[in-house]
Amino acid sequence: MYDILYLFKGMLIGLMVSIPLGPMGVLIIQKTLHKGALSGFIAGMGAASADFFYASVAAFGLGFVINTVQTHELLLQIIGGIFLVGIGLKIYFDNPIRQIRQRRQGRVSKTGLLGDYLSLFFLTVSNPITVVVFMAVFAGMSVFGETSSMLGELLVVIGVLLGGGVWWYTLSTLVNIFRKKFRLRVLITINRVSGMIIAVLGALVILAAFAPFRNLVI
């Protein structure tokens, strides 16, 4: 019974790392507005799965993964930044009218949903700071206590996935409810603004990979 508390601790951590609306949150909101709640939720689960991966690394002390991430930290950061810039520009120039028509015709394919999932997974997992965040959170919250067990650690990382999933489901559902109140002109503006925000954040991620800009906080 006590081990179940680990699950709730993990869910709390998953919520803590997911709720702050960074570029991933902006992307998921944009996908929900233009492709519906399912697309937004699936994309959110991509981010939650990446959090689950890094939580597992932090919980089980997978040294070779941490060393690999640290060795290729700058490369991962640059690749993630370039990917963000590319997605931001794509969103900026996308035609929301075409996306809305495809959704109304039921043309949101499984491939499209898989792409939503993988794009958010890659963007989240390419941020090497994530594993450091989880290690710090685990240590600060004394998640495992003095006598941790393999089951307790497993329940914590599962809780991280569930907590992230709960948040992304809630966010995509709420955004989808209010989406119907937006006129086409507003959706176009949201496309332009969110695309610019994501592209700028991607550019900052790239800049932060170089020495003169290392103190930038993304």
C-alpha positions as CSV (number, residue, x, y, z in Angstrom):
1,M,0.0,0.0,0.0
2,Y,2.8,2.4,0.9
3,D,4.4,1.8,-2.6
4,I,1.3,3.4,-4.2
5,L,2.5,6.7,-2.7
6,Y,5.4,6.5,-5.1
7,L,2.9,6.6,-8.0
8,F,1.3,9.8,-6.7
9,K,4.8,11.4,-6.1
10,G,5.6,10.5,-9.8
11,M,2.4,12.1,-11.0
12,L,3.1,15.2,-9.0
13,I,6.6,15.4,-10.7
14,G,5.0,14.8,-14.1
15,L,2.6,17.7,-13.5
16,M,5.4,20.0,-12.3
17,V,7.6,19.5,-15.4
18,S,4.6,19.6,-17.8
19,I,2.5,22.6,-16.6
20,P,5.0,25.4,-17.4
21,L,4.1,26.4,-21.0
22,G,7.3,26.5,-22.9
23,P,7.6,25.8,-26.7
24,M,6.1,22.3,-26.2
25,G,3.0,23.8,-24.7
26,V,2.7,26.3,-27.5
27,L,3.1,23.6,-30.1
28,I,0.4,21.4,-28.4
29,I,-2.0,24.3,-28.2
30,Q,-1.4,25.1,-31.9
31,K,-2.0,21.4,-32.9
32,T,-5.2,21.3,-30.8
33,L,-6.5,24.5,-32.4
34,H,-5.9,23.4,-35.9
35,K,-6.3,19.6,-35.8
36,G,-8.5,18.9,-32.8
37,A,-8.1,17.6,-29.2
38,L,-6.9,14.1,-30.2
39,S,-3.9,15.6,-32.1
40,G,-3.0,17.8,-29.2
41,F,-3.3,15.0,-26.7
42,I,-1.2,12.6,-28.8
43,A,1.4,15.3,-29.2
44,G,1.4,15.9,-25.5
45,M,1.9,12.2,-24.9
46,G,5.1,12.4,-27.0
47,A,6.4,15.0,-24.6
48,A,5.3,12.9,-21.6
49,S,7.0,9.9,-23.1
50,A,10.3,11.8,-23.4
51,D,9.9,12.9,-19.7
52,F,9.2,9.2,-18.8
53,F,12.5,8.2,-20.6
54,Y,14.6,10.8,-18.7
55,A,12.8,10.1,-15.4
56,S,13.8,6.5,-15.9
57,V,17.4,7.5,-16.5
58,A,17.4,9.6,-13.4
59,A,15.6,7.1,-11.2
60,F,17.6,4.0,-12.2
61,G,21.0,5.8,-12.5
62,L,21.7,4.7,-16.1
63,G,25.2,6.2,-16.2
64,F,25.9,5.3,-19.8
65,V,22.8,7.2,-21.0
66,I,23.7,10.3,-18.8
67,N,27.3,10.2,-20.2
68,T,26.1,10.0,-23.8
69,V,23.7,12.9,-23.2
70,Q,26.4,15.0,-21.6
71,T,29.0,14.1,-24.3
72,H,26.6,15.2,-27.1
73,E,24.8,17.9,-25.2
74,L,25.7,20.8,-27.5
75,L,24.8,18.7,-30.6
76,L,21.5,17.6,-29.2
77,Q,20.7,21.2,-28.2
78,I,21.6,22.6,-31.7
79,I,19.5,19.8,-33.5
80,G,16.6,20.5,-31.2
81,G,16.8,24.2,-31.8
82,I,17.0,23.7,-35.6
83,F,14.0,21.4,-35.4
84,L,12.1,24.1,-33.4
85,V,12.9,26.8,-35.9
86,G,11.7,24.5,-38.8
87,I,8.5,23.7,-37.0
88,G,7.9,27.4,-36.2
89,L,8.3,28.4,-39.8
90,K,6.1,25.6,-41.0
91,I,3.3,26.7,-38.6
92,Y,3.8,30.3,-39.6
93,F,3.3,29.6,-43.3
94,D,0.6,26.8,-42.9
95,N,-2.8,27.4,-44.2
96,P,-5.3,26.8,-41.3
97,I,-8.2,26.7,-43.7
98,R,-6.8,23.5,-45.3
99,Q,-6.2,22.0,-41.9
100,I,-9.8,22.7,-40.8
101,R,-11.2,21.2,-43.9
102,Q,-9.1,18.1,-43.5
103,R,-10.3,17.7,-39.9
104,R,-14.0,18.1,-40.9
105,Q,-13.6,15.5,-43.6
106,G,-12.0,13.1,-41.1
107,R,-8.7,13.2,-42.8
108,V,-6.5,13.3,-39.7
109,S,-4.7,10.1,-40.5
110,K,-2.9,7.7,-38.1
111,T,0.3,8.8,-39.8
112,G,-0.4,12.4,-38.9
113,L,-1.0,11.5,-35.3
114,L,2.2,9.4,-35.3
115,G,4.0,12.5,-36.6
116,D,2.5,14.6,-33.9
117,Y,3.7,12.1,-31.2
118,L,7.2,11.7,-32.6
119,S,7.8,15.4,-33.2
120,L,7.1,16.3,-29.6
121,F,9.0,13.3,-28.3
122,F,12.1,14.2,-30.3
123,L,11.9,17.9,-29.3
124,T,11.6,17.0,-25.6
125,V,14.2,14.3,-25.6
126,S,16.7,16.4,-27.5
127,N,16.8,18.8,-24.5
128,P,19.7,17.4,-22.4
129,I,18.7,19.6,-19.5
130,T,15.6,17.5,-18.9
131,V,17.6,14.6,-17.2
132,V,19.3,17.1,-14.9
133,V,15.9,18.6,-14.0
134,F,14.6,15.2,-13.0
135,M,17.7,14.3,-11.0
136,A,17.4,17.6,-9.1
137,V,13.6,17.2,-8.5
138,F,14.1,13.6,-7.3
139,A,16.8,14.7,-4.9
140,G,14.9,17.8,-3.7
141,M,11.7,15.9,-3.0
142,S,13.4,12.9,-1.5
143,V,11.2,10.8,-3.7
144,F,12.6,7.4,-2.8
145,G,13.3,8.0,0.9
146,E,16.1,6.0,2.6
147,T,14.9,2.6,1.6
148,S,13.8,2.7,-2.0
149,S,12.8,-0.4,-3.9
150,M,12.8,-1.4,-7.5
151,L,9.0,-1.3,-7.4
152,G,8.9,2.1,-5.9
153,E,11.2,3.5,-8.5
154,L,9.2,1.9,-11.3
155,L,6.0,3.4,-9.9
156,V,7.5,6.9,-9.7
157,V,8.5,6.9,-13.4
158,I,5.1,5.5,-14.4
159,G,3.6,8.3,-12.3
160,V,5.6,10.8,-14.3
161,L,4.1,9.5,-17.5
162,L,0.6,9.5,-16.0
163,G,1.0,13.0,-14.6
164,G,2.1,14.4,-17.9
165,G,-0.7,12.6,-19.7
166,V,-3.3,14.0,-17.3
167,W,-2.0,17.6,-17.9
168,W,-1.9,17.3,-21.7
169,Y,-5.3,15.7,-21.8
170,T,-6.7,18.5,-19.7
171,L,-5.0,21.2,-21.7
172,S,-6.0,19.8,-25.1
173,T,-9.6,19.3,-24.0
174,L,-9.9,22.9,-22.6
175,V,-8.3,24.4,-25.7
176,N,-10.6,22.3,-28.0
177,I,-13.7,23.6,-26.1
178,F,-12.8,27.2,-26.7
179,R,-11.5,26.5,-30.2
180,K,-15.0,26.6,-31.6
181,K,-15.4,30.2,-30.5
182,F,-12.4,31.4,-32.6
183,R,-13.1,32.9,-36.0
184,L,-10.9,32.0,-38.9
185,R,-9.1,35.4,-38.8
186,V,-8.2,34.7,-35.1
187,L,-6.9,31.2,-36.0
188,I,-4.7,32.7,-38.7
189,T,-3.3,35.2,-36.2
190,I,-2.7,32.4,-33.7
191,N,-0.8,30.5,-36.4
192,R,1.4,33.4,-37.2
193,V,2.1,34.4,-33.6
194,S,2.7,30.8,-32.3
195,G,4.9,30.1,-35.3
196,M,7.0,33.2,-34.6
197,I,7.3,32.3,-30.9
198,I,8.4,28.8,-31.6
199,A,10.9,29.8,-34.2
200,V,12.4,32.5,-31.9
201,L,12.7,30.0,-29.0
202,G,14.4,27.6,-31.4
203,A,16.9,30.3,-32.4
204,L,17.6,31.1,-28.7
205,V,18.2,27.4,-28.0
206,I,20.8,27.3,-30.8
207,L,22.4,30.5,-29.5
208,A,22.6,29.1,-26.0
209,A,24.7,26.3,-27.3
210,F,27.6,28.6,-28.0
211,A,29.9,30.0,-25.3
212,P,29.0,33.8,-25.4
213,F,25.3,32.9,-24.9
214,R,25.6,30.0,-22.4
215,N,23.8,32.0,-19.7
216,L,20.6,32.3,-21.7
217,V,17.7,30.5,-20.0
218,I,15.3,28.7,-22.4
